[in-house]
Amino acid sequence: MTVKQPAQFVNYSTPSTDVENKNTSRNYHAYLLRIWREEESMPWRVQIEDPTTDETVGFPTLAELLSFLNGQFKEKQQEAPMN
């Protein structure tokens, strides 16, 4: 029996971090995500915390969190030099 391998292997495991390299442009981001609602009839609220900077950002909806993250990484991709 032959097992077919996927055409391209994608590794989604946690990347290794380089503690000594403190560049302002980071290639790795980690967030602590909190999602809750005060009552079952209320919408979900969201908060993310960057453990490297202790910065916390709150969002009244999941859609606003996704919009924020989309904007964060879109900007980073546009700043990269084109070769």
N, C-alpha and C positions, 0 to 999 in steps of 0.2 A: 504494500500500500504506500503510495506516494502522498505526502502532505504538501500542499501548495503553500508557499510563504507569500505574504502580501508583497506587492510590487515595491513598496517603500515602507520601511519600518520607521515609526514615529515614536520617540521616547518621551513620554509625558511624566517621567519621574522627576523628583525635585533635583534641580541642578546643584552642583557643588558651589559653595560661596567662597570668594577670595577675600578674607578678612583684612588682609594687608593692603589691598588695592581700594583706596577710598576715592575713586574718581567721582566727579559730580554727575556724570552720565552713567546711569546704572543699567545693566543688562538683565537684572533680576529684581522683581518686586514681590513682596509678600505683604498680605493684609490679614488682619484678624477681622472676621466678618461677624456682626451681630444682627439678627433679625428677630423682631418681636412685635407684638401688638398689645395694647392696653386691655382691650376687650375683644371678644370674638367678632363683634359687629364693626370694629374699627379696621382701617387699612394697616397693612404691615409697615413698620418703620425699619430703617436700616442704618447701621453705623459701621464704618470701617476704621481700623487703626493701623498705622504703619509702625511695626515694632522696631524699626531701625531709627525712627525719628520721634516716636510717641505721638505723632500728629493724628488727631481724630477728626473725622468728617461725618456728619449726620445727613440723612436723606429722608424726606417724608414718604417716599415711595420707592419700590424696586426699580421702576422705570428711570427715575432720576439717578440712582446708583449706576445703572447700565450706561446712561448717557454720560455721566462723569468719567467712568472708566474708558469708554469709547473715545472721549476727547483727550484723555491723558495719553493714551497710546498712539492715537492718530498724530498728535503733535510730535511725539518722539520720533515717529517714522519720517515725518516731513523734515526734521532737522538733520537726518543722516545725510552725509555727503553722497552724491551720486557718482559712480565710477563708470 
